[in-house]
Amino acid sequence: MTPTISLNNKIYDFERPKVMGIINATPDSFFAGSRTPDLSSLSGRISRMLEYHPDFFDIGGYSSRPGAEDISPEEEWERLAPALETARRLSPDTPVSVDTFRASIARKAVENFGVEIINDISGGTLDDEMWHTVADLKCAYVLMHMRGNPETMSSLTDYEDVTAEVLEDLAFKLAELRQLGIANVIIDPGFGFAKTVEQNFRLLRDLEVFRSLGCPLLAGLSRKSMIWKTLGTTPSEALNGTTALNAIALQKGADILRVHDVAEARECVTLHKLLR
């Protein structure tokens, strides 16, 4: 059965996979082409993205690349608020996800801008108040797998069976979320977060097992190091590899592609749909 989520009392099904466009309100995202250091570049990126009709925006003000600099909640909000205002002004009907692990930021985003989804890279491990806040706000939640934090995760890749351990962790946390009354959960196995290149490819090979959790499945592969390290290139040269892996993810059951490049992901979804 195709999973669904409810956003603002509207049901979203995934009979046709969705595309989530990444908007980085940060000066240090790993992919330089996605950085929006000022309002002009921010408006331009959102406007260009809207030409290809993303299903969701995912807006972040805290870089989660390996070794990223820690910033205060105040600075994170100073980056996020203009991006959220701009996205709402340019496309008020496009649901917005906020990429944050901080409960205080999640609350501000929902209460000030009506954000529909909280995308928590930590799966609730970096802020004990996050799950209770999401339950109180009654928004959707992206449950992602990660160990440690952006500064330490690269050293926490010791798994006996990466797929089994990630699945077990997500299943345990999903049960806790359900007990708190959080109904709209999206699962993300966390490509690139506390996984080696080889482990990332193992997760992609096994991606369909995560459908057993009964939630929409998000694949965040866009321009990640598993692509450009394997090919000996750079993030700016990783679009073709991203499209190749997105196609595989769709074949393996991904419901949402989280991407920097909406046009190419949309084409990938359109072509994949003809195989169903």
C-alpha atoms as an extended CHARMM CRD file, in Angstrom:
* protein
*
       276  EXT
         1         1  MET       CA              0.0000000000        0.0000000000        0.0000000000  PROA      1               0.0000000000
         2         2  THR       CA              1.2770000000        3.4670000000       -0.9020000000  PROA      2               0.0000000000
         3         3  PRO       CA              2.0720000000        5.4690000000        2.2700000000  PROA      3               0.0000000000
         4         4  THR       CA              0.5710000000        8.9130000000        2.8730000000  PROA      4               0.0000000000
         5         5  ILE       CA              1.1320000000       11.9400000000        5.0900000000  PROA      5               0.0000000000
         6         6  SER       CA             -1.2070000000       14.7420000000        6.1020000000  PROA      6               0.0000000000
         7         7  LEU       CA              0.0040000000       18.3520000000        5.8910000000  PROA      7               0.0000000000
         8         8  ASN       CA             -2.4170000000       21.0910000000        6.9570000000  PROA      8               0.0000000000
         9         9  ASN       CA             -5.3070000000       18.6340000000        6.6260000000  PROA      9               0.0000000000
        10        10  LYS       CA             -4.3420000000       17.7970000000        3.0370000000  PROA      10              0.0000000000
        11        11  ILE       CA             -3.4120000000       14.2110000000        2.2580000000  PROA      11              0.0000000000
        12        12  TYR       CA             -0.2640000000       13.6770000000        0.2080000000  PROA      12              0.0000000000
        13        13  ASP       CA              0.1110000000       10.2620000000       -1.3740000000  PROA      13              0.0000000000
        14        14  PHE       CA              3.2260000000        8.9530000000       -3.0770000000  PROA      14              0.0000000000
        15        15  GLU       CA              1.7770000000        7.0810000000       -5.9960000000  PROA      15              0.0000000000
        16        16  ARG       CA              3.9840000000        9.5090000000       -7.8760000000  PROA      16              0.0000000000
        17        17  PRO       CA              7.2580000000       10.1530000000       -6.0030000000  PROA      17              0.0000000000
        18        18  LYS       CA              7.8350000000       13.6920000000       -4.7940000000  PROA      18              0.0000000000
        19        19  VAL       CA             10.7780000000       16.0720000000       -5.2210000000  PROA      19              0.0000000000
        20        20  MET       CA             12.0740000000       18.1200000000       -2.2780000000  PROA      20              0.0000000000
        21        21  GLY       CA             14.2200000000       21.0860000000       -3.2830000000  PROA      21              0.0000000000
        22        22  ILE       CA             17.1210000000       22.0260000000       -1.0010000000  PROA      22              0.0000000000
        23        23  ILE       CA             17.5690000000       25.6900000000       -0.0410000000  PROA      23              0.0000000000
        24        24  ASN       CA             20.6950000000       26.3250000000        2.0130000000  PROA      24              0.0000000000
        25        25  ALA       CA             20.5600000000       29.5910000000        3.9380000000  PROA      25              0.0000000000
        26        26  THR       CA             24.1780000000       28.9740000000        4.9010000000  PROA      26              0.0000000000
        27        27  PRO       CA             27.5690000000       30.3220000000        3.8310000000  PROA      27              0.0000000000
        28        28  ASP       CA             29.3290000000       26.9450000000        4.0690000000  PROA      28              0.0000000000
        29        29  SER       CA             27.1990000000       24.2000000000        2.5050000000  PROA      29              0.0000000000
        30        30  PHE       CA             29.3790000000       21.4350000000        1.0110000000  PROA      30              0.0000000000
        31        31  PHE       CA             27.9570000000       22.2580000000       -2.4540000000  PROA      31              0.0000000000
        32        32  ALA       CA             28.9170000000       25.8520000000       -3.2220000000  PROA      32              0.0000000000
        33        33  GLY       CA             26.2700000000       26.1370000000       -5.9210000000  PROA      33              0.0000000000
        34        34  SER       CA             23.5010000000       25.8340000000       -3.3440000000  PROA      34              0.0000000000
        35        35  ARG       CA             24.6870000000       28.5980000000       -1.0110000000  PROA      35              0.0000000000
        36        36  THR       CA             22.4800000000       31.6680000000       -0.6400000000  PROA      36              0.0000000000
        37        37  PRO       CA             24.4230000000       34.2080000000        1.4400000000  PROA      37              0.0000000000
        38        38  ASP       CA             22.0600000000       37.1350000000        0.7740000000  PROA      38              0.0000000000
        39        39  LEU       CA             18.4220000000       37.8490000000       -0.0570000000  PROA      39              0.0000000000
        40        40  SER       CA             19.1050000000       38.3780000000       -3.7430000000  PROA      40              0.0000000000
        41        41  SER       CA             20.7300000000       34.9640000000       -4.2120000000  PROA      41              0.0000000000
        42        42  LEU       CA             18.0620000000       33.3910000000       -2.0100000000  PROA      42              0.0000000000
        43        43  SER       CA             15.2000000000       34.8170000000       -4.0630000000  PROA      43              0.0000000000
        44        44  GLY       CA             16.9460000000       33.8540000000       -7.2710000000  PROA      44              0.0000000000
        45        45  ARG       CA             17.4720000000       30.2440000000       -6.1920000000  PROA      45              0.0000000000
        46        46  ILE       CA             13.8740000000       29.8180000000       -5.0410000000  PROA      46              0.0000000000
        47        47  SER       CA             12.5160000000       31.4290000000       -8.2220000000  PROA      47              0.0000000000
        48        48  ARG       CA             14.6320000000       29.1610000000      -10.4470000000  PROA      48              0.0000000000
        49        49  MET       CA             13.5530000000       26.1330000000       -8.4610000000  PROA      49              0.0000000000
        50        50  LEU       CA              9.8920000000       27.0650000000       -8.8180000000  PROA      50              0.0000000000
        51        51  GLU       CA             10.1740000000       26.8820000000      -12.6120000000  PROA      51              0.0000000000
        52        52  TYR       CA             10.3090000000       23.0910000000      -12.1680000000  PROA      52              0.0000000000
        53        53  HSD       CA              7.5870000000       22.7610000000       -9.5330000000  PROA      53              0.0000000000
        54        54  PRO       CA              9.1510000000       21.1710000000       -6.4510000000  PROA      54              0.0000000000
        55        55  ASP       CA              6.6560000000       19.3610000000       -4.2450000000  PROA      55              0.0000000000
        56        56  PHE       CA              8.3800000000       20.5860000000       -1.0750000000  PROA      56              0.0000000000
        57        57  PHE       CA             11.0960000000       23.0200000000       -0.0500000000  PROA      57              0.0000000000
        58        58  ASP       CA             13.6890000000       21.9340000000        2.5170000000  PROA      58              0.0000000000
        59        59  ILE       CA             15.2710000000       25.0040000000        4.0940000000  PROA      59              0.0000000000
        60        60  GLY       CA             18.2390000000       24.8620000000        6.4450000000  PROA      60              0.0000000000
        61        61  GLY       CA             20.3120000000       27.4340000000        8.3040000000  PROA      61              0.0000000000
        62        62  TYR       CA             22.8240000000       25.0660000000        9.9220000000  PROA      62              0.0000000000
        63        63  SER       CA             25.3430000000       23.3000000000        7.7200000000  PROA      63              0.0000000000
        64        64  SER       CA             25.4830000000       19.5800000000        8.4620000000  PROA      64              0.0000000000
        65        65  ARG       CA             28.5050000000       18.7900000000        6.3160000000  PROA      65              0.0000000000
        66        66  PRO       CA             31.2400000000       16.7810000000        8.0880000000  PROA      66              0.0000000000
        67        67  GLY       CA             33.2600000000       19.0740000000       10.3340000000  PROA      67              0.0000000000
        68        68  ALA       CA             30.8100000000       21.9550000000        9.9760000000  PROA      68              0.0000000000
        69        69  GLU       CA             31.1470000000       24.8940000000       12.3410000000  PROA      69              0.0000000000
        70        70  ASP       CA             28.7260000000       24.9480000000       15.2400000000  PROA      70              0.0000000000
        71        71  ILE       CA             26.5390000000       28.0600000000       15.3590000000  PROA      71              0.0000000000
        72        72  SER       CA             24.1630000000       29.3970000000       17.9990000000  PROA      72              0.0000000000
        73        73  PRO       CA             20.3770000000       29.0220000000       17.8000000000  PROA      73              0.0000000000
        74        74  GLU       CA             20.1740000000       32.7880000000       17.3760000000  PROA      74              0.0000000000
        75        75  GLU       CA             22.4090000000       32.7370000000       14.3080000000  PROA      75              0.0000000000
        76        76  GLU       CA             20.5690000000       29.7540000000       12.8600000000  PROA      76              0.0000000000
        77        77  TRP       CA             17.2720000000       31.6190000000       13.1720000000  PROA      77              0.0000000000
        78        78  GLU       CA             18.7450000000       34.8040000000       11.7010000000  PROA      78              0.0000000000
        79        79  ARG       CA             19.6310000000       32.7740000000        8.6110000000  PROA      79              0.0000000000
        80        80  LEU       CA             16.3800000000       30.8460000000        8.4600000000  PROA      80              0.0000000000
        81        81  ALA       CA             13.7690000000       33.5540000000        8.9780000000  PROA      81              0.0000000000
        82        82  PRO       CA             14.4880000000       35.5090000000        5.7500000000  PROA      82              0.0000000000
        83        83  ALA       CA             14.5900000000       32.2570000000        3.7690000000  PROA      83              0.0000000000
        84        84  LEU       CA             11.2560000000       31.1210000000        5.1750000000  PROA      84              0.0000000000
        85        85  GLU       CA              9.6830000000       34.5200000000        4.5400000000  PROA      85              0.0000000000
        86        86  THR       CA             10.9470000000       34.5090000000        0.9560000000  PROA      86              0.0000000000
        87        87  ALA       CA              9.7410000000       30.9670000000        0.2510000000  PROA      87              0.0000000000
        88        88  ARG       CA              6.2940000000       31.7230000000        1.6570000000  PROA      88              0.0000000000
        89        89  ARG       CA              6.0600000000       34.9560000000       -0.3350000000  PROA      89              0.0000000000
        90        90  LEU       CA              7.1480000000       33.4350000000       -3.6450000000  PROA      90              0.0000000000
        91        91  SER       CA              5.1770000000       30.1970000000       -3.3190000000  PROA      91              0.0000000000
        92        92  PRO       CA              2.7200000000       30.1840000000       -0.4120000000  PROA      92              0.0000000000
        93        93  ASP       CA              1.2090000000       26.8240000000       -1.3920000000  PROA      93              0.0000000000
        94        94  THR       CA              4.4550000000       24.8150000000       -1.5050000000  PROA      94              0.0000000000
        95        95  PRO       CA              4.8760000000       22.8880000000        1.7780000000  PROA      95              0.0000000000
        96        96  VAL       CA              8.0640000000       23.7540000000        3.6360000000  PROA      96              0.0000000000
        97        97  SER       CA             10.3840000000       21.4890000000        5.5850000000  PROA      97              0.0000000000
        98        98  VAL       CA             12.8860000000       23.0420000000        7.9760000000  PROA      98              0.0000000000
        99        99  ASP       CA             16.2030000000       21.2450000000        8.3510000000  PROA      99              0.0000000000
       100       100  THR       CA             17.0450000000       21.6270000000       12.0490000000  PROA      100             0.0000000000
       101       101  PHE       CA             17.8340000000       19.4590000000       15.0640000000  PROA      101             0.0000000000
       102       102  ARG       CA             16.8390000000       22.1770000000       17.5400000000  PROA      102             0.0000000000
       103       103  ALA       CA             13.3770000000       22.1450000000       19.1120000000  PROA      103             0.0000000000
       104       104  SER       CA             13.3810000000       25.9060000000       19.6560000000  PROA      104             0.0000000000
       105       105  ILE       CA             14.0140000000       26.5180000000       15.9500000000  PROA      105             0.0000000000
       106       106  ALA       CA             11.3250000000       24.0160000000       14.9880000000  PROA      106             0.0000000000
       107       107  ARG       CA              8.7920000000       25.8180000000       17.1760000000  PROA      107             0.0000000000
       108       108  LYS       CA              9.6490000000       29.2490000000       15.7800000000  PROA      108             0.0000000000
       109       109  ALA       CA              9.4280000000       27.9690000000       12.2130000000  PROA      109             0.0000000000
       110       110  VAL       CA              5.9980000000       26.4440000000       12.7210000000  PROA      110             0.0000000000
       111       111  GLU       CA              4.5370000000       29.2330000000       14.8270000000  PROA      111             0.0000000000
       112       112  ASN       CA              5.8840000000       32.1150000000       12.7020000000  PROA      112             0.0000000000
       113       113  PHE       CA              5.7330000000       30.6660000000        9.1940000000  PROA      113             0.0000000000
       114       114  GLY       CA              3.3780000000       27.6920000000        9.3490000000  PROA      114             0.0000000000
       115       115  VAL       CA              6.1090000000       25.2200000000        8.3960000000  PROA      115             0.0000000000
       116       116  GLU       CA              4.6440000000       21.7870000000        7.7240000000  PROA      116             0.0000000000
       117       117  ILE       CA              7.6390000000       19.4360000000        8.1870000000  PROA      117             0.0000000000
       118       118  ILE       CA             10.6070000000       19.2830000000       10.5610000000  PROA      118             0.0000000000
       119       119  ASN       CA             13.6200000000       17.5030000000        9.0700000000  PROA      119             0.0000000000
       120       120  ASP       CA             15.7920000000       16.4210000000       12.0000000000  PROA      120             0.0000000000
       121       121  ILE       CA             19.1610000000       15.0080000000       10.9350000000  PROA      121             0.0000000000
       122       122  SER       CA             19.7830000000       13.7150000000       14.4500000000  PROA      122             0.0000000000
       123       123  GLY       CA             16.6520000000       11.6060000000       14.7990000000  PROA      123             0.0000000000
       124       124  GLY       CA             15.9740000000       13.2810000000       18.1420000000  PROA      124             0.0000000000
       125       125  THR       CA             19.4040000000       12.6160000000       19.6470000000  PROA      125             0.0000000000
       126       126  LEU       CA             20.7430000000       16.1970000000       19.7570000000  PROA      126             0.0000000000
       127       127  ASP       CA             17.7930000000       17.8730000000       21.5000000000  PROA      127             0.0000000000
       128       128  ASP       CA             15.7240000000       15.9900000000       24.0660000000  PROA      128             0.0000000000
       129       129  GLU       CA             12.7990000000       18.3600000000       23.5130000000  PROA      129             0.0000000000
       130       130  MET       CA             12.4790000000       17.8130000000       19.7590000000  PROA      130             0.0000000000
       131       131  TRP       CA             10.0080000000       14.9310000000       19.7290000000  PROA      131             0.0000000000
       132       132  HSD       CA              7.7490000000       16.5010000000       22.3640000000  PROA      132             0.0000000000
       133       133  THR       CA              7.8390000000       19.7610000000       20.4190000000  PROA      133             0.0000000000
       134       134  VAL       CA              6.8790000000       18.0460000000       17.1570000000  PROA      134             0.0000000000
       135       135  ALA       CA              4.0480000000       16.2320000000       18.9450000000  PROA      135             0.0000000000
       136       136  ASP       CA              2.8040000000       19.5220000000       20.3900000000  PROA      136             0.0000000000
       137       137  LEU       CA              3.0250000000       21.3350000000       17.0540000000  PROA      137             0.0000000000
       138       138  LYS       CA              1.3400000000       18.4450000000       15.1900000000  PROA      138             0.0000000000
       139       139  CYS       CA              3.6160000000       18.8180000000       12.1760000000  PROA      139             0.0000000000
       140       140  ALA       CA              5.2100000000       16.0870000000       10.0750000000  PROA      140             0.0000000000
       141       141  TYR       CA              8.6470000000       14.7920000000       10.9920000000  PROA      141             0.0000000000
       142       142  VAL       CA             11.5590000000       13.4230000000        8.9820000000  PROA      142             0.0000000000
       143       143  LEU       CA             13.2200000000       10.7490000000       11.1260000000  PROA      143             0.0000000000
       144       144  MET       CA             16.7990000000       10.3700000000        9.9140000000  PROA      144             0.0000000000
       145       145  HSD       CA             19.5440000000        8.0450000000       11.0900000000  PROA      145             0.0000000000
       146       146  MET       CA             22.8100000000        9.5630000000       12.2580000000  PROA      146             0.0000000000
       147       147  ARG       CA             25.3930000000        8.8590000000       14.9090000000  PROA      147             0.0000000000
       148       148  GLY       CA             27.0790000000       11.6610000000       16.8370000000  PROA      148             0.0000000000
       149       149  ASN       CA             26.9030000000       15.1460000000       15.3520000000  PROA      149             0.0000000000
       150       150  PRO       CA             28.2770000000       16.8190000000       12.1970000000  PROA      150             0.0000000000
       151       151  GLU       CA             31.6590000000       17.2800000000       13.8770000000  PROA      151             0.0000000000
       152       152  THR       CA             32.0470000000       13.6690000000       15.0430000000  PROA      152             0.0000000000
       153       153  MET       CA             29.9340000000       11.5150000000       12.7260000000  PROA      153             0.0000000000
       154       154  SER       CA             32.7550000000       10.6530000000       10.3120000000  PROA      154             0.0000000000
       155       155  SER       CA             34.4770000000        8.6650000000       13.0560000000  PROA      155             0.0000000000
       156       156  LEU       CA             31.3640000000        6.7070000000       14.0770000000  PROA      156             0.0000000000
       157       157  THR       CA             31.0800000000        4.2450000000       11.1970000000  PROA      157             0.0000000000
       158       158  ASP       CA             31.6810000000        0.9390000000       12.9940000000  PROA      158             0.0000000000
       159       159  TYR       CA             28.7800000000       -1.3470000000       12.0090000000  PROA      159             0.0000000000
       160       160  GLU       CA             28.5950000000       -5.1190000000       11.8320000000  PROA      160             0.0000000000
       161       161  ASP       CA             25.6410000000       -4.8870000000        9.4320000000  PROA      161             0.0000000000
       162       162  VAL       CA             24.8660000000       -1.3020000000        8.4630000000  PROA      162             0.0000000000
       163       163  THR       CA             21.4410000000       -1.9820000000        6.9640000000  PROA      163             0.0000000000
       164       164  ALA       CA             20.2170000000       -4.0930000000        9.8620000000  PROA      164             0.0000000000
       165       165  GLU       CA             21.5040000000       -1.6400000000       12.4710000000  PROA      165             0.0000000000
       166       166  VAL       CA             20.0830000000        1.4510000000       10.7680000000  PROA      166             0.0000000000
       167       167  LEU       CA             16.7260000000       -0.2950000000       10.2910000000  PROA      167             0.0000000000
       168       168  GLU       CA             16.6370000000       -1.3940000000       13.9320000000  PROA      168             0.0000000000
       169       169  ASP       CA             17.4470000000        2.1160000000       15.1640000000  PROA      169             0.0000000000
       170       170  LEU       CA             14.7800000000        3.7300000000       13.0010000000  PROA      170             0.0000000000
       171       171  ALA       CA             12.1600000000        1.1300000000       13.9370000000  PROA      171             0.0000000000
       172       172  PHE       CA             12.8090000000        1.6720000000       17.6550000000  PROA      172             0.0000000000
       173       173  LYS       CA             12.5570000000        5.4510000000       17.3020000000  PROA      173             0.0000000000
       174       174  LEU       CA              9.4660000000        5.2280000000       15.1110000000  PROA      174             0.0000000000
       175       175  ALA       CA              7.6960000000        3.2410000000       17.8230000000  PROA      175             0.0000000000
       176       176  GLU       CA              8.5440000000        5.9600000000       20.3450000000  PROA      176             0.0000000000
       177       177  LEU       CA              7.2600000000        8.6640000000       17.9940000000  PROA      177             0.0000000000
       178       178  ARG       CA              3.9920000000        6.7830000000       17.5690000000  PROA      178             0.0000000000
       179       179  GLN       CA              3.6030000000        6.5860000000       21.3600000000  PROA      179             0.0000000000
       180       180  LEU       CA              3.9140000000       10.3670000000       21.4780000000  PROA      180             0.0000000000
       181       181  GLY       CA              1.1100000000       10.6710000000       18.9130000000  PROA      181             0.0000000000
       182       182  ILE       CA              3.2910000000       11.7440000000       15.9880000000  PROA      182             0.0000000000
       183       183  ALA       CA              1.4040000000       10.2970000000       13.0390000000  PROA      183             0.0000000000
       184       184  ASN       CA              3.1220000000       11.8240000000       10.0110000000  PROA      184             0.0000000000
       185       185  VAL       CA              6.6410000000       10.4210000000        9.8770000000  PROA      185             0.0000000000
       186       186  ILE       CA              8.9930000000       10.2380000000        6.8870000000  PROA      186             0.0000000000
       187       187  ILE       CA             11.9280000000        7.8070000000        7.0690000000  PROA      187             0.0000000000
       188       188  ASP       CA             15.4490000000        8.7730000000        5.9300000000  PROA      188             0.0000000000
       189       189  PRO       CA             18.2950000000        6.2310000000        6.3200000000  PROA      189             0.0000000000
       190       190  GLY       CA             20.8040000000        9.1090000000        6.3550000000  PROA      190             0.0000000000
       191       191  PHE       CA             23.1040000000        8.6800000000        3.4000000000  PROA      191             0.0000000000
       192       192  GLY       CA             26.4490000000       10.2960000000        4.2270000000  PROA      192             0.0000000000
       193       193  PHE       CA             25.7830000000       10.6400000000        7.9590000000  PROA      193             0.0000000000
       194       194  ALA       CA             28.0900000000        8.3710000000        9.9660000000  PROA      194             0.0000000000
       195       195  LYS       CA             28.5130000000        6.0030000000        7.0120000000  PROA      195             0.0000000000
       196       196  THR       CA             31.4670000000        5.2330000000        4.7920000000  PROA      196             0.0000000000
       197       197  VAL       CA             31.1980000000        5.3180000000        1.0080000000  PROA      197             0.0000000000
       198       198  GLU       CA             30.8530000000        1.5350000000        0.9550000000  PROA      198             0.0000000000
       199       199  GLN       CA             28.1730000000        1.6030000000        3.6600000000  PROA      199             0.0000000000
       200       200  ASN       CA             26.2030000000        4.2080000000        1.7370000000  PROA      200             0.0000000000
       201       201  PHE       CA             26.1310000000        1.9760000000       -1.3300000000  PROA      201             0.0000000000
       202       202  ARG       CA             25.0730000000       -0.9750000000        0.8130000000  PROA      202             0.0000000000
       203       203  LEU       CA             22.1610000000        1.0840000000        2.1690000000  PROA      203             0.0000000000
       204       204  LEU       CA             21.1450000000        2.0740000000       -1.3450000000  PROA      204             0.0000000000
       205       205  ARG       CA             21.3020000000       -1.5490000000       -2.4890000000  PROA      205             0.0000000000
       206       206  ASP       CA             19.0410000000       -2.5240000000        0.4390000000  PROA      206             0.0000000000
       207       207  LEU       CA             16.8350000000        0.5750000000        0.3950000000  PROA      207             0.0000000000
       208       208  GLU       CA             13.5640000000       -1.2700000000       -0.1330000000  PROA      208             0.0000000000
       209       209  VAL       CA             13.8200000000       -2.9110000000        3.3160000000  PROA      209             0.0000000000
       210       210  PHE       CA             13.0210000000        0.4530000000        4.9100000000  PROA      210             0.0000000000
       211       211  ARG       CA              9.5780000000        0.3570000000        3.3280000000  PROA      211             0.0000000000
       212       212  SER       CA              8.7390000000       -2.2590000000        5.9620000000  PROA      212             0.0000000000
       213       213  LEU       CA              8.3890000000        0.6310000000        8.4240000000  PROA      213             0.0000000000
       214       214  GLY       CA              5.2160000000        1.7350000000        6.6140000000  PROA      214             0.0000000000
       215       215  CYS       CA              6.2350000000        5.3770000000        6.1760000000  PROA      215             0.0000000000
       216       216  PRO       CA              7.1660000000        7.4690000000        3.1310000000  PROA      216             0.0000000000
       217       217  LEU       CA             10.8400000000        6.8930000000        2.3430000000  PROA      217             0.0000000000
       218       218  LEU       CA             13.1830000000        9.8100000000        1.6230000000  PROA      218             0.0000000000
       219       219  ALA       CA             16.4810000000        9.4430000000       -0.2620000000  PROA      219             0.0000000000
       220       220  GLY       CA             18.9810000000       12.2620000000        0.2110000000  PROA      220             0.0000000000
       221       221  LEU       CA             21.7420000000       11.4000000000       -2.2430000000  PROA      221             0.0000000000
       222       222  SER       CA             22.1860000000       14.7290000000       -3.9740000000  PROA      222             0.0000000000
       223       223  ARG       CA             25.8510000000       15.5090000000       -4.8090000000  PROA      223             0.0000000000
       224       224  LYS       CA             27.0880000000       13.6100000000       -1.7540000000  PROA      224             0.0000000000
       225       225  SER       CA             30.6050000000       12.3320000000       -1.2800000000  PROA      225             0.0000000000
       226       226  MET       CA             29.6410000000        8.7340000000       -2.0730000000  PROA      226             0.0000000000
       227       227  ILE       CA             29.2820000000       10.0120000000       -5.6450000000  PROA      227             0.0000000000
       228       228  TRP       CA             32.1700000000       12.3900000000       -6.1370000000  PROA      228             0.0000000000
       229       229  LYS       CA             34.6860000000       10.4460000000       -4.0630000000  PROA      229             0.0000000000
       230       230  THR       CA             33.8910000000        7.3170000000       -6.0570000000  PROA      230             0.0000000000
       231       231  LEU       CA             34.2200000000        9.1360000000       -9.3770000000  PROA      231             0.0000000000
       232       232  GLY       CA             37.2130000000       11.2520000000       -8.3830000000  PROA      232             0.0000000000
       233       233  THR       CA             35.3920000000       14.5280000000       -9.0180000000  PROA      233             0.0000000000
       234       234  THR       CA             33.8300000000       17.2890000000       -6.8660000000  PROA      234             0.0000000000
       235       235  PRO       CA             30.3400000000       18.1440000000       -5.5970000000  PROA      235             0.0000000000
       236       236  SER       CA             29.9260000000       20.6260000000       -8.4680000000  PROA      236             0.0000000000
       237       237  GLU       CA             30.5650000000       17.7810000000      -10.9370000000  PROA      237             0.0000000000
       238       238  ALA       CA             28.2440000000       15.2760000000       -9.2530000000  PROA      238             0.0000000000
       239       239  LEU       CA             24.9300000000       16.0100000000      -10.9640000000  PROA      239             0.0000000000
       240       240  ASN       CA             25.1010000000       13.1160000000      -13.4130000000  PROA      240             0.0000000000
       241       241  GLY       CA             26.0210000000       10.6940000000      -10.6430000000  PROA      241             0.0000000000
       242       242  THR       CA             23.1990000000       12.0810000000       -8.5170000000  PROA      242             0.0000000000
       243       243  THR       CA             20.6770000000       11.4190000000      -11.2640000000  PROA      243             0.0000000000
       244       244  ALA       CA             21.9750000000        7.8700000000      -11.7100000000  PROA      244             0.0000000000
       245       245  LEU       CA             21.6060000000        7.1030000000       -8.0060000000  PROA      245             0.0000000000
       246       246  ASN       CA             18.2230000000        8.8350000000       -7.7830000000  PROA      246             0.0000000000
       247       247  ALA       CA             16.9580000000        6.5220000000      -10.5190000000  PROA      247             0.0000000000
       248       248  ILE       CA             18.1650000000        3.5190000000       -8.5220000000  PROA      248             0.0000000000
       249       249  ALA       CA             16.5590000000        4.9050000000       -5.3500000000  PROA      249             0.0000000000
       250       250  LEU       CA             13.2270000000        5.2330000000       -7.1420000000  PROA      250             0.0000000000
       251       251  GLN       CA             13.4950000000        1.6510000000       -8.3550000000  PROA      251             0.0000000000
       252       252  LYS       CA             14.1630000000        0.6080000000       -4.7570000000  PROA      252             0.0000000000
       253       253  GLY       CA             11.0410000000        2.3630000000       -3.4640000000  PROA      253             0.0000000000
       254       254  ALA       CA             12.0250000000        5.9430000000       -2.5800000000  PROA      254             0.0000000000
       255       255  ASP       CA              8.9850000000        8.1960000000       -2.2360000000  PROA      255             0.0000000000
       256       256  ILE       CA             10.8490000000       11.5170000000       -1.9340000000  PROA      256             0.0000000000
       257       257  LEU       CA             14.0520000000       12.6810000000       -3.6070000000  PROA      257             0.0000000000
       258       258  ARG       CA             15.7560000000       15.4470000000       -1.6170000000  PROA      258             0.0000000000
       259       259  VAL       CA             17.8510000000       17.3070000000       -4.1940000000  PROA      259             0.0000000000
       260       260  HSD       CA             19.7490000000       20.4460000000       -5.1040000000  PROA      260             0.0000000000
       261       261  ASP       CA             18.6610000000       20.1300000000       -8.7600000000  PROA      261             0.0000000000
       262       262  VAL       CA             14.8810000000       20.0000000000       -9.0640000000  PROA      262             0.0000000000
       263       263  ALA       CA             14.6440000000       19.9350000000      -12.8720000000  PROA      263             0.0000000000
       264       264  GLU       CA             16.7580000000       16.8050000000      -13.2300000000  PROA      264             0.0000000000
       265       265  ALA       CA             15.0260000000       15.0360000000      -10.3540000000  PROA      265             0.0000000000
       266       266  ARG       CA             11.6310000000       15.8510000000      -11.8330000000  PROA      266             0.0000000000
       267       267  GLU       CA             12.7030000000       14.3120000000      -15.1500000000  PROA      267             0.0000000000
       268       268  CYS       CA             13.9330000000       11.2430000000      -13.2900000000  PROA      268             0.0000000000
       269       269  VAL       CA             10.5550000000       10.8310000000      -11.5660000000  PROA      269             0.0000000000
       270       270  THR       CA              8.6530000000       11.3100000000      -14.8400000000  PROA      270             0.0000000000
       271       271  LEU       CA             10.6630000000        8.6600000000      -16.6500000000  PROA      271             0.0000000000
       272       272  HSD       CA             10.5560000000        6.2440000000      -13.7210000000  PROA      272             0.0000000000
       273       273  LYS       CA              6.7910000000        6.5550000000      -13.5210000000  PROA      273             0.0000000000
       274       274  LEU       CA              6.5030000000        4.9390000000      -16.9650000000  PROA      274             0.0000000000
       275       275  LEU       CA              8.1320000000        1.7870000000      -15.6020000000  PROA      275             0.0000000000
       276       276  ARG       CA              5.4630000000        1.2090000000      -12.9870000000  PROA      276             0.0000000000
